[in-house]
Amino acid sequence: MNEKLGHKKYGIGKNIILGFQHLFAMFGATVLVPLLTGINPAVAIFCAGVGTLVFHLVTKGKVPVFLGSSFAFIGVIIITASQFSGVDPSVEGALSSQAYQDALPYVTGGIIVAGAVYLLLALIVRLVGVKRVMSIFPPIVVGPMIMVIGLTLAPTAFTNIISAPGGEIADVLWMRWVIALVVIATMVVISIFAKGFFKLVPIIMAIAVGYIVAALMGQVDFTGFQDGTNLGFQVPAFFLPKFDGRAIAIIAPVAIVTFMEHIGDITTNGAVVGKNFVEDPGLHRTLMGDGVATMLAGFLGGPANTTYGENTGVLAVTKNYNPTTLRIAAVFAVIISFFGVFSVFLGSIPGAVMGGVSILLFGMIATVGLRTLSEANLDFSHSRNLIIVSIMLVIGLGLSGGIEFSETFTLSNIFLSAIAGIVLNLVLPKEI
């Protein structure tokens, strides 16, 4: 049974390769958050690695997830830092200015409190009971939620492909499409036709092939390797938080919104693996793991953490669900945060390569949502089921940026879609 569920035991060498595969999957998004908010990328990578290890400790090592930088906090991080610094974040160089950097400790103070809100929510789930909490998430609601999570990520894949490369790389769009197609073809061929261990590493193989093809086409920026000062050992620029009521009021409420996203992510992960992680180790433990990891990141000067759909996509593609590989990836994340050469190499992977990989990863997540609906044997000749799924999908995909109620408060598309599904499932009569 364990082998069927992807828990086949491999030697240390093969597990290291599988861990690297997850490292590649999470790197781009985890680094993007600090680049957009002015936080040190090395600190974010370190916090992602340590946060993942903490999550696995709290959840008894049962849930195969990787925690990376949360996109839900980007807006409030920038707003808070700009308000405390008086710096206009839209001005070139503003995020690296001394005034903006001096304001970041107030941001991380708010992130710590947001993590504490997660712990409070975990306590509520524990007291109320997970069955009562999850009773409002039947398959008719969970299936579309999972689909929205995967399809919301989908535009990112194509953005990576079509975005003009930086540096001195020639902006030739057709080359990037060729590279992406080569990556997709490699993943498909290996996933279907490869035998044995190679069948478990289609992502690494696809990235390797894509990187070589991109290099031959002149689409890899090697300038980062030419400056030796950034390649050696360097301690990430950690800093201590500062607490201020204004920053906390802006940042902490985001945790209430991401609570719903957390349920969707853990449910998706369980659906891929074929286990109910909401029951065992329990939703309260996964919330605690997320909360403690986020608080730790705040104390170190990093962004809030969250479970990553990219790595769930890797699970779906490879069908290797062993949590050990995620912990190995976390250890590698901690190590590379101290060595610039690794970060430079990962950062040199062209967007077209990661875009090609992402197309399949994000599509796999959406397909898990379809499978959830299919396995529930729902009758879509009933208008009730059609109405719930239709409205959830349109809200989730149509409001991809959520609804912004103020500069400091936005309800995400996943939250809005989930609320719509929950309400409709409760109020619509069963007979229509």
TAZI-V696339 format. One record per pair of residues at least 4 apart in sequence whose ideal C-beta (glycine too) atoms are under 7 Angstrom apart, sorted by sequence separation. I is the first residue (numbers start at 1). GAP is how many residues later the second one is. D is the distance in Angstrom with one decimal. If there is no record, write none. Layout:
BEGIN
I;GAP;D  I;GAP;D
END
This chain:
BEGIN
1;4;6.4  3;4;6.8  10;4;3.8  11;4;7.0  12;4;6.3  13;4;6.9  14;4;6.4  15;4;6.2  16;4;6.5  17;4;6.8  19;4;6.4  20;4;6.5  21;4;6.7  22;4;6.4  23;4;6.2  26;4;5.3  27;4;6.0  28;4;6.2  31;4;6.1  32;4;6.2  33;4;6.2  39;4;6.4  40;4;6.9  41;4;6.3  42;4;6.4  43;4;6.2  44;4;6.3  45;4;6.6  46;4;6.2  47;4;5.5  48;4;6.3  49;4;6.7  50;4;6.3  51;4;6.3  52;4;6.5  53;4;6.5  54;4;6.4  55;4;6.1  59;4;4.7  73;4;5.4  74;4;6.5  75;4;6.2  76;4;5.9  77;4;6.2  78;4;6.0  79;4;6.2  80;4;6.3  81;4;5.8  93;4;6.4  97;4;6.8  98;4;6.1  99;4;6.8  103;4;6.9  104;4;6.4  105;4;6.5  106;4;6.9  107;4;6.5  108;4;6.6  109;4;7.0  110;4;6.4  111;4;6.6  112;4;6.7  113;4;6.7  115;4;7.0  116;4;6.6  117;4;6.4  118;4;6.4  119;4;6.6  120;4;6.6  121;4;6.4  122;4;6.3  123;4;6.3  124;4;5.9  128;4;5.2  129;4;7.0  130;4;5.8  131;4;6.2  137;4;5.3  138;4;6.9  139;4;5.4  141;4;6.3  142;4;6.4  143;4;6.6  144;4;6.1  145;4;6.6  146;4;6.6  147;4;5.9  148;4;5.8  150;4;7.0  155;4;6.0  156;4;6.5  157;4;7.0  158;4;6.1  159;4;5.7  165;4;3.9  173;4;6.6  174;4;6.4  175;4;6.4  176;4;6.4  177;4;6.3  178;4;6.4  179;4;6.5  180;4;6.4  181;4;6.1  182;4;6.3  183;4;6.5  184;4;6.3  185;4;6.1  186;4;6.2  187;4;5.9  188;4;6.2  189;4;5.5  190;4;4.4  194;4;4.0  195;4;6.3  197;4;6.9  201;4;5.7  202;4;5.9  203;4;6.3  204;4;6.2  205;4;6.3  206;4;5.9  207;4;6.0  208;4;6.6  209;4;6.3  210;4;6.0  211;4;6.3  212;4;6.5  213;4;6.3  222;4;7.0  244;4;6.8  245;4;6.1  246;4;6.8  247;4;6.0  248;4;5.1  254;4;6.1  255;4;6.5  258;4;6.0  259;4;6.9  260;4;6.7  261;4;6.2  262;4;6.3  263;4;6.0  264;4;6.1  265;4;6.3  266;4;6.4  267;4;6.3  268;4;6.5  269;4;6.3  276;4;6.5  277;4;6.8  281;4;4.4  283;4;6.2  284;4;6.3  285;4;6.3  286;4;6.4  287;4;6.1  288;4;6.0  289;4;6.2  290;4;6.3  291;4;6.3  292;4;6.3  293;4;6.4  294;4;6.5  295;4;6.6  296;4;6.4  309;4;6.2  310;4;7.0  311;4;6.9  312;4;6.6  313;4;6.3  314;4;5.9  323;4;6.5  324;4;6.4  325;4;6.5  326;4;6.5  327;4;6.6  328;4;6.6  329;4;6.4  330;4;6.8  331;4;6.5  332;4;6.1  333;4;6.6  335;4;6.7  340;4;5.8  341;4;6.4  342;4;6.4  343;4;5.9  344;4;6.3  349;4;5.3  351;4;5.7  352;4;6.4  353;4;6.7  354;4;6.0  355;4;6.8  357;4;6.1  358;4;5.6  359;4;6.2  360;4;6.3  362;4;6.8  363;4;6.2  364;4;6.8  366;4;7.0  367;4;6.4  368;4;6.5  369;4;6.9  370;4;6.2  371;4;6.0  372;4;6.6  383;4;5.9  384;4;6.6  385;4;6.3  386;4;5.7  387;4;6.2  388;4;6.3  389;4;6.2  390;4;6.3  391;4;6.1  392;4;5.9  393;4;5.9  394;4;5.1  395;4;5.6  399;4;6.2  405;4;4.8  411;4;5.2  412;4;6.9  413;4;6.0  414;4;6.2  415;4;6.3  416;4;6.4  417;4;6.4  418;4;6.2  419;4;6.2  420;4;6.1  421;4;6.0  422;4;6.5  423;4;6.1  424;4;5.4  428;4;6.4  2;5;4.0  3;5;4.4  10;5;5.2  34;5;3.9  39;5;5.9  56;5;5.0  82;5;5.6  89;5;5.2  95;5;5.7  125;5;6.0  128;5;6.0  137;5;5.3  194;5;4.4  214;5;4.1  215;5;4.4  243;5;6.8  270;5;5.3  278;5;4.8  297;5;3.9  320;5;6.6  349;5;6.1  373;5;5.8  380;5;5.2  405;5;6.8  411;5;5.5  2;6;6.9  34;6;6.2  35;6;6.4  82;6;6.9  88;6;5.9  89;6;6.4  94;6;5.9  165;6;6.6  214;6;5.1  224;6;7.0  225;6;7.0  270;6;5.5  297;6;6.4  315;6;5.6  336;6;3.6  379;6;6.5  380;6;5.7  404;6;4.6  405;6;7.0  34;7;4.6  82;7;4.9  87;7;4.9  164;7;4.5  270;7;4.3  297;7;6.3  336;7;5.8  378;7;5.2  403;7;6.7  125;8;5.5  190;8;6.3  191;8;6.9  269;8;6.3  270;8;6.6  297;8;5.4  402;8;4.8  403;8;5.1  190;9;6.9  211;9;6.8  277;9;6.6  402;9;5.3  31;10;4.9  34;10;4.2  55;10;6.7  87;10;5.6  294;10;4.6  402;10;4.4  33;11;6.3  78;11;5.1  162;11;6.5  191;11;4.7  266;11;5.5  267;11;6.5  294;11;5.0  402;11;5.2  55;12;5.4  87;12;5.2  190;12;4.0  266;12;6.2  293;12;4.4  31;13;6.7  86;13;6.5  87;13;4.6  400;13;5.4  403;13;6.6  30;14;5.9  31;14;6.9  52;14;5.3  85;14;4.2  162;14;7.0  399;14;4.7  402;14;6.8  30;15;6.2  52;15;4.7  85;15;4.6  161;15;5.3  187;15;4.6  190;15;5.3  290;15;6.7  311;15;6.8  51;16;4.4  161;16;6.5  187;16;6.7  290;16;6.6  85;17;6.6  266;17;6.8  290;17;6.9  396;17;5.1  399;17;5.9  30;18;5.0  85;18;3.9  395;18;6.9  396;18;6.5  48;19;6.0  81;19;5.6  84;19;3.8  161;19;4.9  186;19;6.0  187;19;4.3  48;20;4.7  186;20;4.1  266;20;5.1  48;21;6.5  395;21;5.3  396;21;3.5  26;22;6.8  81;22;4.4  84;22;5.0  395;22;4.7  81;23;5.8  183;23;4.7  186;23;4.6  44;25;5.1  262;25;6.4  392;25;4.7  395;25;5.3  80;26;6.4  81;26;5.3  183;26;7.0  80;27;5.0  182;27;6.3  183;27;4.0  182;28;5.9  262;28;6.0  392;28;5.7  391;29;5.5  392;29;4.5  77;30;5.2  80;30;6.3  179;31;5.6  182;31;5.2  388;33;5.7  391;33;6.4  179;34;5.7  34;35;6.6  179;35;5.0  33;36;3.5  388;36;4.8  37;37;5.8  387;37;6.5  388;37;6.0  30;38;3.9  33;38;6.3  36;38;5.6  73;38;7.0  179;38;6.9  29;39;5.9  30;39;4.7  26;40;5.2  29;40;6.9  37;40;4.4  179;40;6.4  272;40;5.8  33;41;6.2  37;41;5.7  266;41;6.8  387;41;6.7  26;42;4.8  175;42;5.0  265;42;4.2  273;42;6.6  38;43;6.6  176;43;6.8  269;43;5.1  272;43;5.1  317;43;6.3  22;44;5.7  175;44;5.7  265;44;6.7  268;44;5.8  272;44;4.9  317;44;6.5  384;44;5.0  262;45;6.8  384;46;6.8  314;47;6.6  317;47;5.7  170;48;6.1  258;48;6.6  273;48;4.5  313;48;3.0  316;48;3.8  384;48;4.7  313;49;6.2  316;49;6.6  383;49;5.0  169;50;5.9  382;50;6.8  310;51;6.0  313;51;5.1  169;52;5.3  313;52;5.4  316;52;6.3  312;53;6.1  165;54;6.6  167;54;4.4  166;55;6.8  165;56;6.6  167;56;5.6  309;56;5.7  38;57;3.4  241;57;5.6  38;58;6.6  241;58;6.1  38;62;5.7  238;62;5.0  239;62;4.2  38;63;6.8  238;63;5.0  39;65;6.6  38;66;6.7  272;96;5.4  268;97;6.3  271;97;5.0  268;100;6.1  236;101;5.2  271;101;5.5  235;103;6.6  234;104;6.6  233;105;5.9  233;106;6.0  234;106;5.8  232;108;6.3  231;109;4.8  230;110;4.4  231;110;4.2  203;111;6.1  231;113;6.3  203;114;6.6  230;114;6.5  149;115;5.5  202;115;6.2  202;116;6.9  146;118;6.6  200;118;4.9  145;119;4.6  149;119;6.0  225;119;6.1  200;120;5.0  224;120;4.0  146;121;6.8  146;122;4.7  224;123;6.4  224;124;5.9  142;125;5.4  146;125;6.5  137;126;6.7  191;126;6.5  222;126;6.6  221;127;5.8  220;128;5.9  112;129;5.8  220;130;5.9  219;131;5.2  109;132;4.1  108;133;4.2  109;133;5.1  219;133;6.8  105;134;5.9  109;134;4.1  105;135;6.5  109;135;6.5  113;135;4.8  117;135;5.6  105;136;5.3  106;136;5.1  214;136;4.6  105;137;4.1  110;137;4.2  114;137;5.6  118;137;5.5  106;138;5.0  109;138;5.9  110;138;4.9  114;138;4.8  117;138;3.9  121;138;5.4  211;138;6.1  214;138;6.6  109;139;6.8  113;139;4.4  117;139;6.7  214;139;6.0  107;140;6.4  110;140;6.4  111;140;6.1  114;140;6.0  106;141;4.3  110;141;3.1  114;141;4.3  110;142;6.0  207;142;6.6  211;142;6.0  210;143;3.8  107;144;6.9  134;144;5.7  207;146;5.8  210;146;6.2  130;148;6.0  130;149;6.6  133;150;6.6  207;150;6.5  264;150;5.9  206;151;6.0  261;151;6.5  130;152;6.0  130;153;4.9  261;153;4.9  130;154;7.0  203;154;5.9  257;154;6.0  260;154;6.5  261;154;6.7  264;154;6.7  257;155;5.7  260;155;4.6  153;156;5.8  253;156;6.5  125;158;5.2  126;158;4.2  250;158;4.4  257;158;5.0  260;158;5.0  125;159;4.5  150;159;7.0  149;160;5.9  122;162;4.5  125;162;6.4  84;163;6.9  122;165;3.7  121;166;5.6  122;166;4.5  80;167;5.0  118;169;5.4  119;169;6.1  122;169;6.4  80;170;5.1  183;170;5.6  187;170;6.9  79;171;6.3  80;171;6.1  179;171;6.5  118;172;5.4  119;172;4.4  180;172;4.8  184;172;4.9  118;173;2.9  179;173;4.1  183;173;3.1  187;173;5.5  76;174;5.2  179;174;6.1  183;174;5.9  76;175;4.8  116;175;6.9  180;175;5.3  181;175;7.0  184;175;6.1  115;176;4.6  118;176;6.4  176;176;3.8  180;176;3.7  184;176;6.4  115;177;6.9  179;177;6.9  25;178;6.6  73;178;6.8  76;178;5.8  24;179;6.5  115;179;3.5  116;179;6.4  21;180;5.9  24;180;6.7  114;180;6.2  115;180;3.5  73;181;5.7  18;182;6.4  21;182;4.9  72;182;5.7  14;183;5.7  18;183;6.8  21;183;4.8  24;183;5.7  111;183;6.3  112;183;5.0  115;183;6.3  17;184;5.8  20;184;6.2  72;185;6.7  165;185;6.7  72;186;5.0  111;186;6.6  112;186;3.6  165;186;6.9  17;187;6.5  111;187;3.8  112;187;6.4  70;188;6.9  163;188;5.6  72;189;7.0  109;189;6.9  46;190;5.1  108;190;4.4  114;190;6.0  161;190;6.5  160;191;3.9  161;191;5.0  111;192;6.9  160;192;6.8  43;193;4.6  108;193;5.6  111;193;5.0  42;194;4.0  43;194;6.1  160;194;5.4  161;194;3.7  43;195;6.1  160;195;3.4  40;196;6.2  40;197;4.6  104;197;7.0  158;197;6.5  157;198;4.9  160;198;6.5  157;201;3.6  156;202;6.4  157;202;4.7  65;204;5.7  64;205;6.9  157;205;5.9  63;206;6.6  154;208;5.0  64;209;6.4  153;209;4.3  150;212;5.1  150;213;6.8  63;214;5.0  62;215;6.9  150;215;3.2  151;215;5.0  149;216;6.0  150;216;3.3  62;218;6.9  63;218;6.8  62;219;5.1  146;219;6.7  147;219;4.9  150;219;6.6  60;221;4.9  59;222;4.7  146;222;5.4  147;222;3.3  63;223;6.3  146;223;3.3  147;223;6.6  144;225;6.4  59;226;4.9  67;226;5.3  77;226;6.7  143;226;4.9  146;226;6.0  58;227;5.7  59;227;5.8  143;229;4.0  58;230;5.1  59;230;5.0  73;230;6.1  142;230;5.8  143;230;3.8  58;231;3.9  73;231;4.6  70;233;6.4  139;233;5.5  55;234;3.6  58;234;6.1  69;234;4.5  70;234;4.4  72;234;7.0  139;234;6.4  54;235;6.6  55;235;6.7  70;235;6.2  69;236;6.9  70;236;3.9  68;237;6.8  139;237;3.5  54;238;5.5  55;238;5.3  67;238;4.2  68;238;6.9  140;238;6.1  54;239;4.9  67;239;6.4  139;239;6.8  67;240;6.1  68;240;4.6  67;241;6.8  51;242;3.2  54;242;6.2  65;242;4.7  66;242;5.0  148;244;6.9  152;244;6.7  51;245;6.2  66;245;4.1  140;245;6.0  144;245;5.1  148;245;6.7  50;246;6.4  51;246;5.8  65;246;6.5  147;246;6.6  151;246;5.8  140;248;5.4  144;248;3.9  148;248;3.2  152;248;5.8  47;249;7.0  140;249;7.0  144;249;5.6  148;249;6.6  47;250;3.9  64;251;6.1  144;252;7.0  47;253;5.6  51;254;4.2  47;255;3.3  43;257;6.3  48;257;6.5  64;257;5.2  43;258;5.2  44;258;5.1  47;258;6.6  64;258;6.8  43;259;4.7  44;259;5.7  64;259;4.3  63;260;6.6  66;260;5.2  62;261;6.7  65;261;6.5  152;261;6.1  61;262;5.5  64;262;5.3  152;262;6.9  39;263;6.5  66;263;6.0  39;264;5.5  66;264;6.9  148;265;6.7  149;265;6.2  37;266;6.6  148;266;5.8  56;267;6.3  5;268;6.7  5;269;5.8  34;269;6.3  145;269;6.9  148;269;5.0  33;270;5.2  56;271;5.6  145;272;6.5  144;273;6.8  145;273;5.5  52;274;6.4  53;274;6.3  145;276;6.9  53;277;4.9  141;277;6.9  144;277;6.2  52;278;3.8  29;279;6.9  141;280;4.0  29;281;6.2  49;281;4.4  141;281;6.0  26;282;5.3  49;282;6.7  26;284;5.7  49;284;3.1  50;284;6.1  141;284;5.6  25;285;4.4  26;285;5.8  48;285;5.4  49;285;3.8  140;285;6.0  25;286;5.3  136;286;5.1  138;287;6.4  45;288;5.3  46;288;5.8  49;288;6.9  22;289;5.2  25;289;4.9  45;291;6.3  46;291;3.8  22;292;5.7  45;292;4.3  21;293;6.1  42;295;4.7  45;298;7.0  42;301;6.8  18;302;6.1  41;302;6.9  22;303;6.1  22;304;5.8  19;306;5.0  23;306;4.6  18;307;4.2  22;307;3.8  15;309;6.1  19;309;3.0  23;309;5.0  15;310;5.9  19;310;4.3  23;310;6.3  16;312;6.2  20;312;6.7  6;313;5.2  15;313;5.7  19;313;6.0  6;314;4.6  7;314;6.4  6;315;3.5  7;315;5.2  5;316;5.8  6;316;6.2  31;316;6.9  27;319;4.7  28;326;5.2  79;328;5.6  79;329;5.8  76;332;5.9  75;335;6.3  25;336;6.9  72;340;6.4
END
